[in-house]
Amino acid sequence: MIPISKPFLGEEEVEAVAEVLRSGVLAQSSRVREFEREFARFIGVKYAIAVSSGTAALHVALISVGVRPGDRVITTPLTFFATTSSILLCGGVPVYVDVDEKTMNMSPRILRRTRSEAKVILPVHLHGHPVDMDPILKISKEAGFIVLEDAAQAHGAEYKGRKVGSLGDAAIFSFYPTKNMTTIEGGVIVTNDDEIAERARVIRDQGQTKKYLHEYLGFNYRMTEVSAAVGLVQLKKLDRMNRRRENIARTYMEELDLDEVELPYVAPWAKHAWHLFPLRTSAGKRDLLVEKLNSMGVMARPIYPMPVHRQPIMTRLSDPEKNFLYSLFPKDLRFDETPVAERLTREVFYIPIHPAMSDDDVNTVVRAVKGAVREVRN
Ligand SMILES: *Cc1c(COP(=O)(O)O)cnc(C)c1O
């Protein structure tokens, strides 16, 4: 089976991990600091604060930029659930702006029409395709929103020649094994803002400003030295791994220009990180195609099953029987319909794209998609 995604690891990572284990220095220390310096330099920002996951990064970042209970945070309905759960976990109230049909990212046009009051705006560079940031930054400036980018799927992606993660007030990345680079589990907050960086650093580590001096409330969201060592090796390979993704995407774009499937859109201002390769088809054919591909040894998977605000927990937040953390959350949330996101959840699926794929694998995927499309045509 050719998987959708797979980490790209070699002897270098194994050696780096062994070296940490032999050293006996395991928890957050000099390797984490070095990884933070290198990652900040890669993105082109002043600060990087490494944490234990992308979700932890979102949680810390939202608190650090000032989200307090009851504050509204504008975000996208078409994303991994962590984007929304982290808002709720700070007592924030998510507000959903529907996505653009082509980029599948938050639509600046709909955002302008919504005119929501909010403290923070949290767009997601979905699949590694950058959000159209200029209009979002302009609207945010006028409205006084703080801009936090969820770049969990977009390491190395660029918007008009600038790296995503350097465009807003702060950004987060995830280093989960399937992402464009990994630290096993891990995440990072990046920013140019001294105050956001300082808060994030303190909140990640028990709210301590010095050993055993707790001036704030925080978490244990520290990154391990093992993760940082893996991350340092992966970061060196990131451009090469992304070039391989780009290469595979180009082959798919040339070979899979078929009547039954719509290829992913790449905006003229976008350098895509190709975290995932989405294909769009009619709702009736999507699940059939996914099933056929899987039976042919090519893993395929539908996009998120529903817009995040239709997940079961979102209607159960006001029910103490069904919400373990009942007392923490805003109650009686109401959400607008997001018809574009809704439609995309029924029509989009992914095919494999990752740097561990051989040319043979790529050709196998192309043949399988062509074959599956032929079969569902009738
Ligand atoms: C993966 C992901 C996250 C969460 O990152 P973890 O490291 O898995 O906690 C958040 N947002 C998006 C868009 C993601 O894809």
The ligand as a Gaussian input file, in Angstrom:
#p B3LYP/6-31G(d) Opt

LIG

0 1
 C       -1.654000      18.907000      12.431000
 C       -2.419000      20.153000      12.605000
 C       -2.570000      20.762000      13.857000
 C       -2.164000      20.102000      15.137000
 O       -0.838000      19.735000      15.225000
 P       -0.429000      18.511000      16.195000
 O        1.070000      18.564000      16.155000
 O       -0.986000      17.265000      15.608000
 O       -0.964000      18.794000      17.543000
 C       -3.207000      21.989000      13.920000
 N       -3.695000      22.597000      12.821000
 C       -3.598000      22.013000      11.600000
 C       -4.160000      22.728000      10.412000
 C       -2.975000      20.774000      11.452000
 O       -2.916000      20.211000      10.245000

